[in-house]
Amino acid sequence: MRIAVAGATGTVGQHVVAALKTRGHEPVPLSRGTGVDLVAATGLDDALRGVDAVIDVTSTTSMSAKGSVAFFGAVTRNLLAAEKRAGIGHHVALSIVGADKVDAGYYAGKAAQEHILMATPGGWSILRATQFHEFARQMTERMRFAGVQLAPAMECQPVAASEVGDALADIAAGDPRGLDTDLAGPRVERMTAMVRDYLAAVGDGRHVFSVSMPGAFGKSLRDGAILPGPDARLGTQTFAEWVAAQAATTTTAA
């Protein structure tokens, strides 16, 4: 099958592409580098010619509800319109556990994406996943101020991005599933400890301070709204195993 991947160069997108190749499919990256602008809807018709399914793993750096909703709304509508013109019958979207509960920030954009798909007749699948192990690394970049490392006060159940990529590849190769079973990691973790363990693994011994995020978003993080329910399927790689792999990579590079 020829399966287009929107966001193919991102954290999950790279694993989606690898998983598709392993399964004998032909991934078709959709990016500005391949002449496609998903927000402006340019280059999509040519890129989707002969494609059998589309996997959307795009993301935005915007943490505001307005920016996130605008981005995911535009990308989703543009992809669906182009897929309809191309006769593509399966759209697979990666969402996030808690998108139906947390009406704030990045989650608001994922909720908007879900609403658009659920109101669309035809074939679609949505996979909600928890945060990836790599989220800890992202926090070290986004929440470092004047040499001080902060981490949000929250519990999550992180999953390996590679396992999310595998799941999305399998979904895209089959019939549309609608809202699929949530995918989460094997253990609940505290973000402060995750950030501290990651920094230690890469040889950074700075202190990590936990901070409560403000507003409805922060309250949702503290209240467990982003944790999976009892029916979620669980991945196998623990955060500790992922951290050990990062430490080994750092040692080899040195």
Beta strands, then each sheet from edge to edge (+ up, - down):
strand 1: 2-6
strand 2: 26-30
strand 3: 53-56
strand 4: 91-96
strand 5: 124-129
strand 6: 144-145
strand 7: 148-152
strand 8: 155-156
strand 9: 178-179
strand 10: 183-184
strand 11: 189-190
strand 12: 208-211
strand 13: 233-234
sheet 1: 2+ 1+ 3+ 4+ 5+ 9+
sheet 2: 6+ 7- 12-
sheet 3: 8+ 11-
sheet 4: 10+ 13+
end
